[in-house]
Amino acid sequence: MSVESPEAVNASLDARYGRTPNRRVRDRRILWIVAGAFALVLGSWVIWAGLDGTKPLIEARDTAHSIIDEHSVSVTFEVSMPTGTAASCAVEALNENFTIVGWKVVDLPPSDRYTRAVTEIVRTTELSNTGLIYRCWLT
């Protein structure tokens, strides 16, 4: 019965399970390539997102709502957008379970004012407890 030295056993096990010095160098090289590719993609995305200022911005915020009756709600909101551009806004009414019970798309014509207030009446299928702006987009 021959007894192998611990170094020989370790070398044999390392070779068997792929833990060779060449493997470590290759693993480090792959890690650096993956990290470099990730940094390149992240940097490209940051530059693309940061420099993509060609689209004018539009912002909308709710200012008030008033329940008129069981089948309508008045929603007041402000829209800030570049002058001379048209937009559309979706206004919704929700019941106490946050289910949409009314929906209306409002077309806003171009204006010379950057911020303007809009009040719309939304018809509902049942009693609502709130009315709010869902989203606005340039048209």
Stockholm file with secondary structure:
# STOCKHOLM 1.0

chainA/1-139         MSVESPEAVNASLDARYGRTPNRRVRDRRILWIVAGAFALVLGSWVIWAGLDGTKPLIEARDTAHSIIDEHSVSVTFEVSMPTGTAASCAVEALNENFTIVGWKVVDLPPSDRYTRAVTEIVRTTELSNTGLIYRCWLT
#=GR chainA/1-139 SS CCCCCHHHHHHHHHHHTTCCHHHHHHHHHHHHHHHHHHHHHHHHHHHHHHHCCCSCCCEEEEEEEEEEETTEEEEEEEEECCTTCCEEEEEEEECTTCCEEEEEEEEECCCSCSEEEEEEEEECSSCCSEEEEEEEEEC
#=GC SS_cons         CCCCCHHHHHHHHHHHTTCCHHHHHHHHHHHHHHHHHHHHHHHHHHHHHHHCCCSCCCEEEEEEEEEEETTEEEEEEEEECCTTCCEEEEEEEECTTCCEEEEEEEEECCCSCSEEEEEEEEECSSCCSEEEEEEEEEC
//
